[in-house]
Amino acid sequence: MLKEYLEIGRIVGTHGIAGEVRMECWCDSPSFVSQFKNLYFSEGKEKLEVKARPHKNIALVKIKGVDSIEAAEVLRGKVLYMKRKDAKLPKGVHFVQDLVGLEVRDADSDKLYGTLTDVLKTGANDVYELKDESGKAYYIPVIDDVVKKIAPEKGFVLITPMKGIFDDED
């Protein structure tokens, strides 16, 4: 089951004296954060009205009601969450949090290769790290020839592996 609230970043410090905070982004870019009018503490238990803007490799976030450097300093280390339905993602784009833990299966035979453990950003294309039941890691390029279907809501990714990815390939 997909989570309703996803971690988006952590407050790492203050910015200025008017209560703005610096947020380390756990998403593709700090500009992604600027689309949100609300963020949350504790997976939705505390709704925050926010105004965010990118600044270098972080986001600067102004939280309504936090109006001094002292009030902002108390928030250092807190994790911020976003509500899934508030995000605008292009078709075919998935949150990494939804992918980690999915079973990776063969698109033709349904053979289980392992569990997706990480998504690596390489520049040209992403790479899925998966581990088999013995803990051995394999790396799958996220390209159309290899990744055939991504179904986080059903708990799996279907692939057609390239020659040489797995030891038992011909």
Phi and psi in degrees as GROMACS dihedral restraints (atoms count N, CA, C in turn):
[ dihedral_restraints ]
;  ai    aj    ak    al  type     phi  dphi    fc
    3     4     5     6     1   -79.3    20    10
    4     5     6     7     1   137.6    20    10
    6     7     8     9     1   -70.3    20    10
    7     8     9    10     1   144.7    20    10
    9    10    11    12     1   -76.2    20    10
   10    11    12    13     1   -33.6    20    10
   12    13    14    15     1  -117.4    20    10
   13    14    15    16     1   134.6    20    10
   15    16    17    18     1  -122.3    20    10
   16    17    18    19     1   142.6    20    10
   18    19    20    21     1   -64.7    20    10
   19    20    21    22     1   133.7    20    10
   21    22    23    24     1  -117.4    20    10
   22    23    24    25     1   -20.8    20    10
   24    25    26    27     1   169.7    20    10
   25    26    27    28     1  -179.5    20    10
   27    28    29    30     1  -130.9    20    10
   28    29    30    31     1   139.9    20    10
   30    31    32    33     1   -73.7    20    10
   31    32    33    34     1   122.7    20    10
   33    34    35    36     1  -112.9    20    10
   34    35    36    37     1    -6.3    20    10
   36    37    38    39     1   173.7    20    10
   37    38    39    40     1  -173.0    20    10
   39    40    41    42     1  -106.4    20    10
   40    41    42    43     1   165.6    20    10
   42    43    44    45     1  -140.1    20    10
   43    44    45    46     1   112.8    20    10
   45    46    47    48     1    75.7    20    10
   46    47    48    49     1  -167.1    20    10
   48    49    50    51     1  -111.0    20    10
   49    50    51    52     1     0.7    20    10
   51    52    53    54     1   -98.1    20    10
   52    53    54    55     1    13.9    20    10
   54    55    56    57     1    96.7    20    10
   55    56    57    58     1     3.8    20    10
   57    58    59    60     1   -72.4    20    10
   58    59    60    61     1   145.1    20    10
   60    61    62    63     1  -117.3    20    10
   61    62    63    64     1   154.7    20    10
   63    64    65    66     1   -97.0    20    10
   64    65    66    67     1   128.9    20    10
   66    67    68    69     1  -118.4    20    10
   67    68    69    70     1   125.0    20    10
   69    70    71    72     1   -74.1    20    10
   70    71    72    73     1   123.0    20    10
   72    73    74    75     1   -88.5    20    10
   73    74    75    76     1   133.9    20    10
   75    76    77    78     1  -108.6    20    10
   76    77    78    79     1    36.3    20    10
   78    79    80    81     1  -132.8    20    10
   79    80    81    82     1  -176.8    20    10
   81    82    83    84     1   -58.4    20    10
   82    83    84    85     1   -38.7    20    10
   84    85    86    87     1  -159.1    20    10
   85    86    87    88     1   158.0    20    10
   87    88    89    90     1   -61.0    20    10
   88    89    90    91     1   -28.4    20    10
   90    91    92    93     1   -67.1    20    10
   91    92    93    94     1   -25.2    20    10
   93    94    95    96     1   -59.7    20    10
   94    95    96    97     1   -37.6    20    10
   96    97    98    99     1   -65.3    20    10
   97    98    99   100     1   -30.6    20    10
   99   100   101   102     1   -67.8    20    10
  100   101   102   103     1   -11.4    20    10
  102   103   104   105     1   -77.2    20    10
  103   104   105   106     1   -11.8    20    10
  105   106   107   108     1   -95.4    20    10
  106   107   108   109     1   136.7    20    10
  108   109   110   111     1   -97.0    20    10
  109   110   111   112     1   -19.6    20    10
  111   112   113   114     1  -132.9    20    10
  112   113   114   115     1   137.2    20    10
  114   115   116   117     1  -127.2    20    10
  115   116   117   118     1   175.2    20    10
  117   118   119   120     1  -140.6    20    10
  118   119   120   121     1   150.9    20    10
  120   121   122   123     1   -99.2    20    10
  121   122   123   124     1   154.8    20    10
  123   124   125   126     1    52.9    20    10
  124   125   126   127     1    50.9    20    10
  126   127   128   129     1    47.7    20    10
  127   128   129   130     1    50.7    20    10
  129   130   131   132     1    96.0    20    10
  130   131   132   133     1    -4.4    20    10
  132   133   134   135     1   -75.6    20    10
  133   134   135   136     1   -23.4    20    10
  135   136   137   138     1  -133.6    20    10
  136   137   138   139     1   106.9    20    10
  138   139   140   141     1   -82.3    20    10
  139   140   141   142     1   134.3    20    10
  141   142   143   144     1  -121.5    20    10
  142   143   144   145     1   130.8    20    10
  144   145   146   147     1   -83.0    20    10
  145   146   147   148     1   127.4    20    10
  147   148   149   150     1  -133.7    20    10
  148   149   150   151     1   158.7    20    10
  150   151   152   153     1  -133.4    20    10
  151   152   153   154     1   118.5    20    10
  153   154   155   156     1  -120.2    20    10
  154   155   156   157     1   151.0    20    10
  156   157   158   159     1  -145.8    20    10
  157   158   159   160     1   146.6    20    10
  159   160   161   162     1   -73.0    20    10
  160   161   162   163     1   146.2    20    10
  162   163   164   165     1  -148.2    20    10
  163   164   165   166     1   103.4    20    10
  165   166   167   168     1    56.7    20    10
  166   167   168   169     1  -120.3    20    10
  168   169   170   171     1  -101.9    20    10
  169   170   171   172     1    15.4    20    10
  171   172   173   174     1  -128.5    20    10
  172   173   174   175     1   175.8    20    10
  174   175   176   177     1  -114.4    20    10
  175   176   177   178     1   139.4    20    10
  177   178   179   180     1   -98.1    20    10
  178   179   180   181     1   126.3    20    10
  180   181   182   183     1  -124.0    20    10
  181   182   183   184     1   127.1    20    10
  183   184   185   186     1  -102.8    20    10
  184   185   186   187     1   118.1    20    10
  186   187   188   189     1  -100.4    20    10
  187   188   189   190     1   126.8    20    10
  189   190   191   192     1   -58.2    20    10
  190   191   192   193     1   130.6    20    10
  192   193   194   195     1    94.7    20    10
  193   194   195   196     1   -13.2    20    10
  195   196   197   198     1  -100.8    20    10
  196   197   198   199     1   100.6    20    10
  198   199   200   201     1  -119.5    20    10
  199   200   201   202     1    10.4    20    10
  201   202   203   204     1  -142.3    20    10
  202   203   204   205     1   160.1    20    10
  204   205   206   207     1   -62.9    20    10
  205   206   207   208     1   -33.7    20    10
  207   208   209   210     1   -66.0    20    10
  208   209   210   211     1   -42.8    20    10
  210   211   212   213     1   -67.0    20    10
  211   212   213   214     1   -35.6    20    10
  213   214   215   216     1   -70.9    20    10
  214   215   216   217     1   -38.5    20    10
  216   217   218   219     1   -60.4    20    10
  217   218   219   220     1   -35.0    20    10
  219   220   221   222     1   -62.2    20    10
  220   221   222   223     1   -24.2    20    10
  222   223   224   225     1   -85.4    20    10
  223   224   225   226     1    -7.9    20    10
  225   226   227   228     1   -53.3    20    10
  226   227   228   229     1   131.4    20    10
  228   229   230   231     1    92.0    20    10
  229   230   231   232     1   -12.4    20    10
  231   232   233   234     1   -72.9    20    10
  232   233   234   235     1   142.1    20    10
  234   235   236   237     1   -92.0    20    10
  235   236   237   238     1   136.2    20    10
  237   238   239   240     1  -104.3    20    10
  238   239   240   241     1   144.4    20    10
  240   241   242   243     1  -119.4    20    10
  241   242   243   244     1   153.7    20    10
  243   244   245   246     1  -115.9    20    10
  244   245   246   247     1   153.2    20    10
  246   247   248   249     1   -87.8    20    10
  247   248   249   250     1   127.2    20    10
  249   250   251   252     1   -50.0    20    10
  250   251   252   253     1   -46.5    20    10
  252   253   254   255     1   -69.9    20    10
  253   254   255   256     1   -13.8    20    10
  255   256   257   258     1   -81.4    20    10
  256   257   258   259     1   -14.4    20    10
  258   259   260   261     1   -85.8    20    10
  259   260   261   262     1   141.9    20    10
  261   262   263   264     1  -108.7    20    10
  262   263   264   265     1   105.9    20    10
  264   265   266   267     1  -111.6    20    10
  265   266   267   268     1   142.5    20    10
  267   268   269   270     1   -64.6    20    10
  268   269   270   271     1   153.6    20    10
  270   271   272   273     1   -58.0    20    10
  271   272   273   274     1   136.7    20    10
  273   274   275   276     1    84.5    20    10
  274   275   276   277     1     0.1    20    10
  276   277   278   279     1  -100.7    20    10
  277   278   279   280     1   136.1    20    10
  279   280   281   282     1  -126.4    20    10
  280   281   282   283     1   154.7    20    10
  282   283   284   285     1   -76.1    20    10
  283   284   285   286     1   137.3    20    10
  285   286   287   288     1   -56.6    20    10
  286   287   288   289     1   -38.8    20    10
  288   289   290   291     1   -59.5    20    10
  289   290   291   292     1   -27.6    20    10
  291   292   293   294     1   -80.1    20    10
  292   293   294   295     1   -24.2    20    10
  294   295   296   297     1   -86.9    20    10
  295   296   297   298     1   -38.8    20    10
  297   298   299   300     1   -62.6    20    10
  298   299   300   301     1   127.5    20    10
  300   301   302   303     1   101.5    20    10
  301   302   303   304     1    -8.8    20    10
  303   304   305   306     1   -72.9    20    10
  304   305   306   307     1   147.9    20    10
  306   307   308   309     1   -73.9    20    10
  307   308   309   310     1   140.2    20    10
  309   310   311   312     1  -108.6    20    10
  310   311   312   313     1   118.2    20    10
  312   313   314   315     1  -123.8    20    10
  313   314   315   316     1   157.9    20    10
  315   316   317   318     1   -73.7    20    10
  316   317   318   319     1   131.5    20    10
  318   319   320   321     1   -66.0    20    10
  319   320   321   322     1   -27.5    20    10
  321   322   323   324     1   -94.7    20    10
  322   323   324   325     1   -45.5    20    10
  324   325   326   327     1  -101.8    20    10
  325   326   327   328     1   -12.0    20    10
  327   328   329   330     1    68.9    20    10
  328   329   330   331     1    14.0    20    10
  330   331   332   333     1   -60.9    20    10
  331   332   333   334     1   134.7    20    10
  333   334   335   336     1   -83.6    20    10
  334   335   336   337     1   119.9    20    10
  336   337   338   339     1   -91.2    20    10
  337   338   339   340     1   -32.1    20    10
  339   340   341   342     1   158.9    20    10
  340   341   342   343     1  -160.8    20    10
  342   343   344   345     1  -117.1    20    10
  343   344   345   346     1   135.7    20    10
  345   346   347   348     1   -70.2    20    10
  346   347   348   349     1   123.3    20    10
  348   349   350   351     1  -112.4    20    10
  349   350   351   352     1   -18.2    20    10
  351   352   353   354     1  -163.7    20    10
  352   353   354   355     1   158.4    20    10
  354   355   356   357     1  -120.7    20    10
  355   356   357   358     1   118.3    20    10
  357   358   359   360     1  -101.1    20    10
  358   359   360   361     1   132.9    20    10
  360   361   362   363     1   -92.9    20    10
  361   362   363   364     1   117.4    20    10
  363   364   365   366     1  -111.7    20    10
  364   365   366   367     1    -8.9    20    10
  366   367   368   369     1   105.7    20    10
  367   368   369   370     1   -63.5    20    10
  369   370   371   372     1   -71.4    20    10
  370   371   372   373     1   -48.1    20    10
  372   373   374   375     1  -156.9    20    10
  373   374   375   376     1   158.9    20    10
  375   376   377   378     1   -70.9    20    10
  376   377   378   379     1   161.4    20    10
  378   379   380   381     1  -131.4    20    10
  379   380   381   382     1   129.1    20    10
  381   382   383   384     1   -89.3    20    10
  382   383   384   385     1   129.0    20    10
  384   385   386   387     1   -93.3    20    10
  385   386   387   388     1   129.4    20    10
  387   388   389   390     1  -129.0    20    10
  388   389   390   391     1   151.5    20    10
  390   391   392   393     1  -122.6    20    10
  391   392   393   394     1   136.4    20    10
  393   394   395   396     1   -81.4    20    10
  394   395   396   397     1  -178.2    20    10
  396   397   398   399     1   -65.4    20    10
  397   398   399   400     1   -20.1    20    10
  399   400   401   402     1   -86.9    20    10
  400   401   402   403     1    -6.9    20    10
  402   403   404   405     1    96.6    20    10
  403   404   405   406     1     0.3    20    10
  405   406   407   408     1   -72.1    20    10
  406   407   408   409     1   135.1    20    10
  408   409   410   411     1   -93.2    20    10
  409   410   411   412     1   143.2    20    10
  411   412   413   414     1  -132.0    20    10
  412   413   414   415     1   154.5    20    10
  414   415   416   417     1  -123.6    20    10
  415   416   417   418     1   124.0    20    10
  417   418   419   420     1  -114.1    20    10
  418   419   420   421     1   118.1    20    10
  420   421   422   423     1   -68.8    20    10
  421   422   423   424     1   136.4    20    10
  423   424   425   426     1   -88.6    20    10
  424   425   426   427     1    82.3    20    10
  426   427   428   429     1  -131.5    20    10
  427   428   429   430     1   156.5    20    10
  429   430   431   432     1   -58.2    20    10
  430   431   432   433     1   -32.6    20    10
  432   433   434   435     1   -67.5    20    10
  433   434   435   436     1   -22.2    20    10
  435   436   437   438     1  -108.5    20    10
  436   437   438   439     1   -54.5    20    10
  438   439   440   441     1   -86.9    20    10
  439   440   441   442     1   114.3    20    10
  441   442   443   444     1   -97.2    20    10
  442   443   444   445     1   -34.4    20    10
  444   445   446   447     1  -154.0    20    10
  445   446   447   448     1   135.5    20    10
  447   448   449   450     1  -119.0    20    10
  448   449   450   451     1   118.1    20    10
  450   451   452   453     1  -132.1    20    10
  451   452   453   454     1    75.8    20    10
  453   454   455   456     1   -59.8    20    10
  454   455   456   457     1   -34.6    20    10
  456   457   458   459     1   -67.5    20    10
  457   458   459   460     1   -19.7    20    10
  459   460   461   462     1  -106.8    20    10
  460   461   462   463     1    -6.7    20    10
  462   463   464   465     1    88.1    20    10
  463   464   465   466     1    21.6    20    10
  465   466   467   468     1  -149.2    20    10
  466   467   468   469     1   163.0    20    10
  468   469   470   471     1  -127.0    20    10
  469   470   471   472     1   133.4    20    10
  471   472   473   474     1  -103.7    20    10
  472   473   474   475     1   133.2    20    10
  474   475   476   477     1  -131.3    20    10
  475   476   477   478     1   157.8    20    10
  477   478   479   480     1  -118.1    20    10
  478   479   480   481     1   100.3    20    10
  480   481   482   483     1   -66.2    20    10
  481   482   483   484     1   145.7    20    10
  483   484   485   486     1   -75.6    20    10
  484   485   486   487     1   152.6    20    10
  486   487   488   489     1   -56.9    20    10
  487   488   489   490     1   131.5    20    10
  489   490   491   492     1    95.9    20    10
  490   491   492   493     1    -9.1    20    10
  492   493   494   495     1   -68.0    20    10
  493   494   495   496     1   -43.8    20    10
  495   496   497   498     1  -108.0    20    10
  496   497   498   499     1   146.2    20    10
  498   499   500   501     1   -57.4    20    10
  499   500   501   502     1   -32.5    20    10
  501   502   503   504     1   -87.6    20    10
  502   503   504   505     1     8.2    20    10
  504   505   506   507     1   -74.1    20    10
  505   506   507   508     1   149.4    20    10
